Each structure stands twice: as C-alpha cells, then as structure tokens.
Amino acid sequence: MPSTHSLEGISISYVFAFLVAFAIVLILIPPLRKLAFRIDFVDKPREDAERKIHREPIPLTAGIAIFTGFVCAFLLFAREETSQTIAILAGSFMVLGIGTIDDWYKTHRKEFPALPKFIVQVAAAYLVYKSGIVFYGFSNPFSGDVVMLPEWLQLVLTVTWIFGVTTVINFSDGMDGLAGGLSAISAGTLFVVALAKGQSDSAMMAIIVVAVAIAYLRYNKPPAKVFMGDAGATFLGFMLGVIALDGAFKQATMLSLLIPILALGVPIFDNLFVVFRRLRQGKPIYQADASQAHYRLLSTGMKPKQVVAFLWLVNVCLSMMSIILLLLNV
C-alpha cells in the first residue's frame, strides 16, 4: 500500500498540474486573441443563420493556448514512458496542426478537403497505438480470464476509438461553451475513474484536460470572446480518446467497457445519431448541417444558454452512471 506521504505528493501534483495548465491558458488567450484580429484569423458570421449564432467576428486562436497549456503541464508533471510521451505529443501536434489549417481555410471562406484531415488524425492515432497505448481486450467478469483480442483487431479498435472521439468532440463544438464544458465534464469523470483504478498517468492527463477546458470556458462562455476552432476541439477529443485508452479501458470487464463511453455520452450518442442520419440521407459524414442535438434543441425555442446547460446536465448524469458502474465493480 502506498504511504500517506506518497499519496499526498501525488494529490498535490494534481493540484499544481491543474493550476499550471489553467494559468497558461488564461494568460495566453488574450494576446492570441489580439493576434487573431491582426492576421484576420477570425470566424466571420455568414448568412447561414441556421448554424452561425454569433454576429461578430470571433478569434479562432484558443486552440493554440489550450495545446500549449496542456503540453507545458504534461511535460512538468506526467510520468508516462518516453515513447508514449513522444507519441502523445506528436499525435496531438499533428491533430492541432491539421485543425489549424482547416480553421485558416474557413476564415477565408474556403473548404479544406476532408481526406487530409482523416489521414492525419488516423496517423496520429496510429502513433499512439505503436507507443503501447492499446485496447488489448477485456476480462471475463465470471471467470476472471483476460480475453486478448487479435493484434489486427486491437489496431482497428484503438485507432477507431481515438479517431471517433476526436471527431465527435469536434462535431459538438457548435455553441458557446458547449464542447469546452462537455470536455471538462468527461475529463473530470475519467480523472475519477483513473484515481479509483490507481492509474496516476491517466489521471494526470485527465486533470490537465479539465484545467485547460475550464480556463477556455472563461473566454468562451456566452457571449464568446474566442473560439478554439477545429484545432482545439479535435485536440481535446484526441486527448480524451487517449486518456480513456490509457485508463478506463485497462483491465475492463465486458460491462465496464461502458464507463468511458458513458463518460463521453452526449458527444458520442448525439454524433452517432447524426452520422447514421447523414448516411441514410446520402450526405457526406463531414458535411456540416444543423442535425446535432444543440441545433435541434434550439429549434424547439430554447435559448442557447438553456441548450448548453441542458446538455451539460445530461452529460453529468451519464458520467454519474459511469461512476456507479465503476463502484459496482462489474
């Protein structure tokens, strides 16, 4: 059993990691916001009022601040193996980079092709897989035996999970405060799960994501002063996918596989619905429309703040369900 002093040291490191990441994002966003106006890196309102709620140009540079805050705190406090640290940082940089290019195209009223984004995001997930952060299998709750999946299936499921979470968080970034809040709630849940399982590395990454997401919300709460764009949203999604693999999916039983899925419940279930709907209608998956839950709720007459609060609440409820599953040890 770990000594009281070592446990105190670990818990204090979580606090310091949170504070460092939080402070960096909070400090960096204002100057990056000014830079965005200077170089015209802003999201401009369009006539498609169905999807664009804001009416003023909004800077798209918060993703850079979020990434910087995470990396600094991660390098200072995380204790991952060197190969995994390199893979996580390289993969997250790739996702941030292609997202930034996509955002730049959008600021100039152009569409960046979906294929390069897909290739880069899958390659980033593959880097993580090669570093050893892998969905190996699960344990049988009745016999206790570990069911190891074939290597090819481990690869497919690992890459699909990371790419999928990267995508659903990005798809959820449609209203002020929504994706940042959902990311903070999900990361907080994964932090609790990692602590309960004694997985300090996963817990450290999770608490840093909570910190950068909350700091971002300081400037993204309605009415938003800054957006994180595809760069920030895909980065947060990428990290949430990695954290779940590095923590909640480890030593999971068939039923406890639901824990990380419920922790990310709102973006996962909503965007599965959106994807199936677009496929049924013959539309490209990446084609933006107003089929996400937040747009559907807006169409009922709810105000934007009410929609965001409602979806936060739903994600909190799903997260509580995931923690109950954890406590039941099923």
RATAHU-V935875 format. One record per helix or strand. SS is the DSSP state (hx for helix, st for strand). FROM is the first residue (numbers start at 1). TO is the last residue. Records with the same first field share a line. If there is no record, write none. Layout:
BEGIN
SS = FROM-TO ; FROM-TO
END
This chain:
BEGIN
hx = 4-39 ; 62-77 ; 82-107 ; 114-130 ; 151-171 ; 178-197 ; 200-220 ; 229-246 ; 258-263 ; 265-280 ; 293-298 ; 304-328
st = 42-43 ; 58-59 ; 137-139 ; 146-148 ; 226-226 ; 253-253
END
